[in-house]
Amino acid sequence: MNSQFSVPIPTDLYIRVEDFLRAEGKSSDPVATIAQAVDNWIKQVQARPLPTPRHANVGQWSDDWIMFGSPPQA
């Protein structure tokens, strides 16, 4: 399936892509270049390991903490 729809991007960004391709001597279609850039970005984000939550090194809640009113300090 090869369907398409328009995604508005700022005109100055599109022109920057055209200027970049021209300066690099590439005859690539700016639209295809932008689509490939977005696809590459998605793949990079998906390939990153999930960040460790800030609270990963702190103990889990327990009934003991509730008895004393606050969790122990890390």
Biopython code that builds the backbone (N, CA, C, O; Angstrom):
import numpy as np
from Bio.PDB.StructureBuilder import StructureBuilder

atoms = [
    (1, "MET", "N", (0.850, -1.181, 0.000)),
    (1, "MET", "CA", (0.000, 0.000, 0.000)),
    (1, "MET", "C", (0.889, 1.235, 0.000)),
    (1, "MET", "O", (1.822, 1.337, 0.797)),
    (2, "ASN", "N", (0.604, 2.146, -0.873)),
    (2, "ASN", "CA", (1.424, 3.343, -1.001)),
    (2, "ASN", "C", (0.539, 4.578, -0.962)),
    (2, "ASN", "O", (0.463, 5.325, -1.938)),
    (3, "SER", "N", (-0.122, 4.791, 0.150)),
    (3, "SER", "CA", (-0.961, 5.981, 0.284)),
    (3, "SER", "C", (-0.155, 7.098, 0.917)),
    (3, "SER", "O", (0.858, 6.849, 1.572)),
    (4, "GLN", "N", (-0.597, 8.308, 0.726)),
    (4, "GLN", "CA", (0.113, 9.473, 1.243)),
    (4, "GLN", "C", (-0.881, 10.513, 1.734)),
    (4, "GLN", "O", (-2.044, 10.529, 1.333)),
    (5, "PHE", "N", (-0.388, 11.385, 2.619)),
    (5, "PHE", "CA", (-1.141, 12.570, 2.997)),
    (5, "PHE", "C", (-0.137, 13.660, 3.312)),
    (5, "PHE", "O", (1.043, 13.382, 3.521)),
    (6, "SER", "N", (-0.591, 14.873, 3.347)),
    (6, "SER", "CA", (0.298, 16.016, 3.553)),
    (6, "SER", "C", (0.503, 16.287, 5.023)),
    (6, "SER", "O", (-0.436, 16.248, 5.818)),
    (7, "VAL", "N", (1.735, 16.560, 5.369)),
    (7, "VAL", "CA", (2.084, 16.969, 6.729)),
    (7, "VAL", "C", (2.684, 18.357, 6.621)),
    (7, "VAL", "O", (3.723, 18.534, 5.985)),
    (8, "PRO", "N", (2.050, 19.341, 7.230)),
    (8, "PRO", "CA", (2.591, 20.695, 7.115)),
    (8, "PRO", "C", (3.899, 20.845, 7.897)),
    (8, "PRO", "O", (3.982, 20.490, 9.072)),
    (9, "ILE", "N", (4.899, 21.371, 7.229)),
    (9, "ILE", "CA", (6.152, 21.734, 7.897)),
    (9, "ILE", "C", (6.429, 23.183, 7.531)),
    (9, "ILE", "O", (5.963, 23.662, 6.497)),
    (10, "PRO", "N", (7.175, 23.875, 8.360)),
    (10, "PRO", "CA", (7.472, 25.274, 8.043)),
    (10, "PRO", "C", (8.205, 25.396, 6.703)),
    (10, "PRO", "O", (9.086, 24.596, 6.388)),
    (11, "THR", "N", (7.829, 26.398, 5.933)),
    (11, "THR", "CA", (8.433, 26.623, 4.624)),
    (11, "THR", "C", (9.936, 26.785, 4.733)),
    (11, "THR", "O", (10.680, 26.264, 3.902)),
    (12, "ASP", "N", (10.395, 27.512, 5.762)),
    (12, "ASP", "CA", (11.835, 27.728, 5.887)),
    (12, "ASP", "C", (12.593, 26.421, 6.135)),
    (12, "ASP", "O", (13.737, 26.287, 5.702)),
    (13, "LEU", "N", (11.981, 25.464, 6.818)),
    (13, "LEU", "CA", (12.622, 24.161, 7.020)),
    (13, "LEU", "C", (12.731, 23.410, 5.698)),
    (13, "LEU", "O", (13.769, 22.820, 5.399)),
    (14, "TYR", "N", (11.674, 23.433, 4.916)),
    (14, "TYR", "CA", (11.696, 22.773, 3.609)),
    (14, "TYR", "C", (12.780, 23.386, 2.724)),
    (14, "TYR", "O", (13.518, 22.666, 2.051)),
    (15, "ILE", "N", (12.873, 24.705, 2.725)),
    (15, "ILE", "CA", (13.893, 25.384, 1.917)),
    (15, "ILE", "C", (15.294, 25.045, 2.422)),
    (15, "ILE", "O", (16.217, 24.875, 1.625)),
    (16, "ARG", "N", (15.456, 24.947, 3.745)),
    (16, "ARG", "CA", (16.766, 24.546, 4.287)),
    (16, "ARG", "C", (17.156, 23.156, 3.808)),
    (16, "ARG", "O", (18.321, 22.912, 3.492)),
    (17, "VAL", "N", (16.189, 22.241, 3.752)),
    (17, "VAL", "CA", (16.469, 20.893, 3.250)),
    (17, "VAL", "C", (16.872, 20.962, 1.776)),
    (17, "VAL", "O", (17.856, 20.343, 1.374)),
    (18, "GLU", "N", (16.115, 21.713, 0.971)),
    (18, "GLU", "CA", (16.476, 21.871, -0.442)),
    (18, "GLU", "C", (17.873, 22.463, -0.597)),
    (18, "GLU", "O", (18.674, 21.966, -1.389)),
    (19, "ASP", "N", (18.169, 23.521, 0.154)),
    (19, "ASP", "CA", (19.486, 24.157, 0.081)),
    (19, "ASP", "C", (20.591, 23.190, 0.497)),
    (19, "ASP", "O", (21.656, 23.154, -0.119)),
    (20, "PHE", "N", (20.337, 22.411, 1.541)),
    (20, "PHE", "CA", (21.323, 21.433, 2.001)),
    (20, "PHE", "C", (21.597, 20.390, 0.919)),
    (20, "PHE", "O", (22.752, 20.082, 0.624)),
    (21, "LEU", "N", (20.534, 19.850, 0.333)),
    (21, "LEU", "CA", (20.709, 18.840, -0.710)),
    (21, "LEU", "C", (21.460, 19.414, -1.907)),
    (21, "LEU", "O", (22.327, 18.751, -2.477)),
    (22, "ARG", "N", (21.129, 20.632, -2.282)),
    (22, "ARG", "CA", (21.803, 21.288, -3.404)),
    (22, "ARG", "C", (23.278, 21.502, -3.085)),
    (22, "ARG", "O", (24.137, 21.232, -3.924)),
    (23, "ALA", "N", (23.581, 21.984, -1.877)),
    (23, "ALA", "CA", (24.974, 22.233, -1.483)),
    (23, "ALA", "C", (25.786, 20.942, -1.421)),
    (23, "ALA", "O", (26.988, 20.951, -1.686)),
    (24, "GLU", "N", (25.139, 19.838, -1.073)),
    (24, "GLU", "CA", (25.818, 18.544, -1.001)),
    (24, "GLU", "C", (25.890, 17.857, -2.365)),
    (24, "GLU", "O", (26.484, 16.787, -2.495)),
    (25, "GLY", "N", (25.284, 18.476, -3.379)),
    (25, "GLY", "CA", (25.308, 17.907, -4.718)),
    (25, "GLY", "C", (24.410, 16.691, -4.875)),
    (25, "GLY", "O", (24.625, 15.861, -5.758)),
    (26, "LYS", "N", (23.413, 16.591, -4.022)),
    (26, "LYS", "CA", (22.489, 15.455, -4.074)),
    (26, "LYS", "C", (21.270, 15.834, -4.908)),
    (26, "LYS", "O", (20.792, 16.967, -4.860)),
    (27, "SER", "N", (20.782, 14.874, -5.663)),
    (27, "SER", "CA", (19.591, 15.136, -6.465)),
    (27, "SER", "C", (18.348, 14.515, -5.833)),
    (27, "SER", "O", (17.343, 14.296, -6.507)),
    (28, "SER", "N", (18.427, 14.233, -4.532)),
    (28, "SER", "CA", (17.309, 13.611, -3.819)),
    (28, "SER", "C", (16.116, 14.547, -3.742)),
    (28, "SER", "O", (16.261, 15.769, -3.708)),
    (29, "ASP", "N", (14.946, 13.952, -3.715)),
    (29, "ASP", "CA", (13.707, 14.694, -3.528)),
    (29, "ASP", "C", (13.630, 15.138, -2.070)),
    (29, "ASP", "O", (13.749, 14.299, -1.177)),
    (30, "PRO", "N", (13.437, 16.419, -1.800)),
    (30, "PRO", "CA", (13.361, 16.894, -0.414)),
    (30, "PRO", "C", (12.270, 16.191, 0.395)),
    (30, "PRO", "O", (12.456, 15.933, 1.584)),
    (31, "VAL", "N", (11.145, 15.882, -0.231)),
    (31, "VAL", "CA", (10.059, 15.206, 0.481)),
    (31, "VAL", "C", (10.509, 13.811, 0.912)),
    (31, "VAL", "O", (10.265, 13.404, 2.048)),
    (32, "ALA", "N", (11.159, 13.084, 0.019)),
    (32, "ALA", "CA", (11.658, 11.745, 0.344)),
    (32, "ALA", "C", (12.737, 11.827, 1.420)),
    (32, "ALA", "O", (12.816, 10.961, 2.291)),
    (33, "THR", "N", (13.565, 12.864, 1.360)),
    (33, "THR", "CA", (14.625, 13.043, 2.355)),
    (33, "THR", "C", (14.029, 13.292, 3.737)),
    (33, "THR", "O", (14.505, 12.736, 4.726)),
    (34, "ILE", "N", (13.001, 14.119, 3.810)),
    (34, "ILE", "CA", (12.347, 14.405, 5.091)),
    (34, "ILE", "C", (11.664, 13.150, 5.623)),
    (34, "ILE", "O", (11.745, 12.857, 6.816)),
    (35, "ALA", "N", (10.994, 12.413, 4.750)),
    (35, "ALA", "CA", (10.338, 11.171, 5.170)),
    (35, "ALA", "C", (11.370, 10.174, 5.710)),
    (35, "ALA", "O", (11.129, 9.519, 6.724)),
    (36, "GLN", "N", (12.518, 10.061, 5.035)),
    (36, "GLN", "CA", (13.568, 9.153, 5.489)),
    (36, "GLN", "C", (14.144, 9.615, 6.829)),
    (36, "GLN", "O", (14.454, 8.790, 7.688)),
    (37, "ALA", "N", (14.287, 10.919, 7.008)),
    (37, "ALA", "CA", (14.803, 11.451, 8.274)),
    (37, "ALA", "C", (13.864, 11.115, 9.427)),
    (37, "ALA", "O", (14.318, 10.731, 10.505)),
    (38, "VAL", "N", (12.573, 11.255, 9.209)),
    (38, "VAL", "CA", (11.598, 10.926, 10.254)),
    (38, "VAL", "C", (11.644, 9.430, 10.555)),
    (38, "VAL", "O", (11.615, 9.030, 11.719)),
    (39, "ASP", "N", (11.715, 8.604, 9.514)),
    (39, "ASP", "CA", (11.792, 7.154, 9.703)),
    (39, "ASP", "C", (13.052, 6.773, 10.485)),
    (39, "ASP", "O", (12.996, 5.941, 11.390)),
    (40, "ASN", "N", (14.179, 7.379, 10.134)),
    (40, "ASN", "CA", (15.430, 7.104, 10.863)),
    (40, "ASN", "C", (15.323, 7.520, 12.321)),
    (40, "ASN", "O", (15.805, 6.810, 13.204)),
    (41, "TRP", "N", (14.701, 8.655, 12.582)),
    (41, "TRP", "CA", (14.537, 9.142, 13.951)),
    (41, "TRP", "C", (13.702, 8.152, 14.766)),
    (41, "TRP", "O", (14.047, 7.834, 15.904)),
    (42, "ILE", "N", (12.609, 7.670, 14.185)),
    (42, "ILE", "CA", (11.758, 6.709, 14.890)),
    (42, "ILE", "C", (12.549, 5.447, 15.215)),
    (42, "ILE", "O", (12.464, 4.932, 16.330)),
    (43, "LYS", "N", (13.312, 4.949, 14.256)),
    (43, "LYS", "CA", (14.108, 3.735, 14.484)),
    (43, "LYS", "C", (15.142, 3.939, 15.590)),
    (43, "LYS", "O", (15.365, 3.041, 16.403)),
    (44, "GLN", "N", (15.777, 5.118, 15.626)),
    (44, "GLN", "CA", (16.763, 5.408, 16.670)),
    (44, "GLN", "C", (16.112, 5.464, 18.040)),
    (44, "GLN", "O", (16.655, 4.936, 19.010)),
    (45, "VAL", "N", (14.970, 6.091, 18.124)),
    (45, "VAL", "CA", (14.265, 6.191, 19.405)),
    (45, "VAL", "C", (13.842, 4.804, 19.879)),
    (45, "VAL", "O", (13.968, 4.495, 21.063)),
    (46, "GLN", "N", (13.346, 3.972, 18.980)),
    (46, "GLN", "CA", (12.918, 2.626, 19.344)),
    (46, "GLN", "C", (14.094, 1.752, 19.759)),
    (46, "GLN", "O", (13.918, 0.829, 20.554)),
    (47, "ALA", "N", (15.282, 2.021, 19.244)),
    (47, "ALA", "CA", (16.451, 1.206, 19.545)),
    (47, "ALA", "C", (17.097, 1.565, 20.881)),
    (47, "ALA", "O", (17.889, 0.787, 21.412)),
    (48, "ARG", "N", (16.769, 2.725, 21.424)),
    (48, "ARG", "CA", (17.361, 3.147, 22.703)),
    (48, "ARG", "C", (16.842, 2.286, 23.843)),
    (48, "ARG", "O", (15.670, 1.910, 23.865)),
    (49, "PRO", "N", (17.718, 1.978, 24.787)),
    (49, "PRO", "CA", (17.214, 1.276, 25.975)),
    (49, "PRO", "C", (16.332, 2.220, 26.786)),
    (49, "PRO", "O", (16.531, 3.434, 26.789)),
    (50, "LEU", "N", (15.373, 1.646, 27.457)),
    (50, "LEU", "CA", (14.499, 2.462, 28.290)),
    (50, "LEU", "C", (15.299, 3.069, 29.432)),
    (50, "LEU", "O", (16.129, 2.384, 30.030)),
    (51, "PRO", "N", (15.070, 4.334, 29.747)),
    (51, "PRO", "CA", (15.809, 4.956, 30.852)),
    (51, "PRO", "C", (15.416, 4.326, 32.187)),
    (51, "PRO", "O", (14.282, 3.889, 32.379)),
    (52, "THR", "N", (16.371, 4.293, 33.089)),
    (52, "THR", "CA", (16.099, 3.792, 34.429)),
    (52, "THR", "C", (15.347, 4.873, 35.194)),
    (52, "THR", "O", (15.798, 6.017, 35.246)),
    (53, "PRO", "N", (14.217, 4.532, 35.783)),
    (53, "PRO", "CA", (13.485, 5.545, 36.560)),
    (53, "PRO", "C", (14.357, 6.099, 37.683)),
    (53, "PRO", "O", (15.200, 5.391, 38.234)),
    (54, "ARG", "N", (14.147, 7.364, 38.014)),
    (54, "ARG", "CA", (14.946, 8.003, 39.070)),
    (54, "ARG", "C", (14.786, 7.294, 40.400)),
    (54, "ARG", "O", (15.701, 7.326, 41.224)),
    (55, "HIS", "N", (13.667, 6.665, 40.629)),
    (55, "HIS", "CA", (13.403, 6.037, 41.922)),
    (55, "HIS", "C", (13.772, 4.550, 41.933)),
    (55, "HIS", "O", (13.387, 3.827, 42.853)),
    (56, "ALA", "N", (14.517, 4.084, 40.916)),
    (56, "ALA", "CA", (14.815, 2.649, 40.812)),
    (56, "ALA", "C", (15.689, 2.153, 41.969)),
    (56, "ALA", "O", (15.618, 0.978, 42.328)),
    (57, "ASN", "N", (16.507, 3.024, 42.553)),
    (57, "ASN", "CA", (17.404, 2.588, 43.618)),
    (57, "ASN", "C", (16.799, 2.747, 45.014)),
    (57, "ASN", "O", (17.446, 2.431, 46.012)),
    (58, "VAL", "N", (15.585, 3.224, 45.083)),
    (58, "VAL", "CA", (14.909, 3.415, 46.365)),
    (58, "VAL", "C", (14.066, 2.168, 46.629)),
    (58, "VAL", "O", (13.505, 1.587, 45.700)),
    (59, "GLY", "N", (13.978, 1.766, 47.873)),
    (59, "GLY", "CA", (13.202, 0.582, 48.224)),
    (59, "GLY", "C", (11.737, 0.708, 47.859)),
    (59, "GLY", "O", (11.249, 1.806, 47.590)),
    (60, "GLN", "N", (11.046, -0.402, 47.850)),
    (60, "GLN", "CA", (9.625, -0.425, 47.533)),
    (60, "GLN", "C", (8.815, -0.093, 48.787)),
    (60, "GLN", "O", (9.279, -0.295, 49.910)),
    (61, "TRP", "N", (7.603, 0.417, 48.582)),
    (61, "TRP", "CA", (6.736, 0.706, 49.712)),
    (61, "TRP", "C", (6.418, -0.584, 50.460)),
    (61, "TRP", "O", (6.294, -1.650, 49.858)),
    (62, "SER", "N", (6.291, -0.474, 51.741)),
    (62, "SER", "CA", (5.913, -1.644, 52.529)),
    (62, "SER", "C", (5.049, -1.191, 53.701)),
    (62, "SER", "O", (4.964, -0.001, 54.003)),
    (63, "ASP", "N", (4.412, -2.155, 54.353)),
    (63, "ASP", "CA", (3.592, -1.830, 55.517)),
    (63, "ASP", "C", (4.430, -1.240, 56.642)),
    (63, "ASP", "O", (3.925, -0.439, 57.428)),
    (64, "ASP", "N", (5.708, -1.622, 56.732)),
    (64, "ASP", "CA", (6.586, -1.080, 57.770)),
    (64, "ASP", "C", (6.715, 0.433, 57.619)),
    (64, "ASP", "O", (6.729, 1.150, 58.620)),
    (65, "TRP", "N", (6.810, 0.927, 56.401)),
    (65, "TRP", "CA", (6.965, 2.356, 56.185)),
    (65, "TRP", "C", (5.721, 3.098, 56.627)),
    (65, "TRP", "O", (5.801, 4.182, 57.205)),
    (66, "ILE", "N", (4.590, 2.517, 56.356)),
    (66, "ILE", "CA", (3.338, 3.164, 56.737)),
    (66, "ILE", "C", (3.274, 3.302, 58.259)),
    (66, "ILE", "O", (2.765, 4.297, 58.775)),
    (67, "MET", "N", (3.799, 2.287, 58.982)),
    (67, "MET", "CA", (3.790, 2.351, 60.448)),
    (67, "MET", "C", (4.596, 3.545, 60.952)),
    (67, "MET", "O", (4.223, 4.180, 61.939)),
    (68, "PHE", "N", (5.687, 3.844, 60.281)),
    (68, "PHE", "CA", (6.555, 4.922, 60.757)),
    (68, "PHE", "C", (6.279, 6.239, 60.066)),
    (68, "PHE", "O", (6.841, 7.264, 60.451)),
    (69, "GLY", "N", (5.432, 6.237, 59.063)),
    (69, "GLY", "CA", (5.004, 7.476, 58.432)),
    (69, "GLY", "C", (5.801, 7.930, 57.223)),
    (69, "GLY", "O", (5.316, 8.776, 56.471)),
    (70, "SER", "N", (6.999, 7.410, 57.000)),
    (70, "SER", "CA", (7.754, 7.829, 55.818)),
    (70, "SER", "C", (8.753, 6.738, 55.448)),
    (70, "SER", "O", (9.166, 5.947, 56.297)),
    (71, "PRO", "N", (9.137, 6.703, 54.175)),
    (71, "PRO", "CA", (10.104, 5.685, 53.744)),
    (71, "PRO", "C", (11.484, 5.999, 54.287)),
    (71, "PRO", "O", (11.773, 7.152, 54.607)),
    (72, "PRO", "N", (12.331, 5.004, 54.397)),
    (72, "PRO", "CA", (13.707, 5.255, 54.848)),
    (72, "PRO", "C", (14.447, 6.097, 53.820)),
    (72, "PRO", "O", (14.139, 6.035, 52.630)),
    (73, "GLN", "N", (15.400, 6.868, 54.258)),
    (73, "GLN", "CA", (16.197, 7.711, 53.367)),
    (73, "GLN", "C", (17.224, 6.863, 52.650)),
    (73, "GLN", "O", (17.861, 5.998, 53.251)),
    (74, "ALA", "N", (17.382, 7.113, 51.367)),
    (74, "ALA", "CA", (18.343, 6.344, 50.558)),
    (74, "ALA", "C", (19.742, 6.875, 50.780)),
    (74, "ALA", "O", (20.697, 6.366, 50.193)),
]
sb = StructureBuilder()
sb.init_structure("model")
sb.init_model(0)
sb.init_chain("A")
sb.init_seg("    ")
for serial, (resi, resn, name, xyz) in enumerate(atoms, 1):
    if name == "N":
        sb.init_residue(resn, " ", resi, " ")
    sb.init_atom(name, np.array(xyz, "f"), 0.0, 1.0, " ", f" {name:<3s}", serial, name[0])
structure = sb.get_structure()
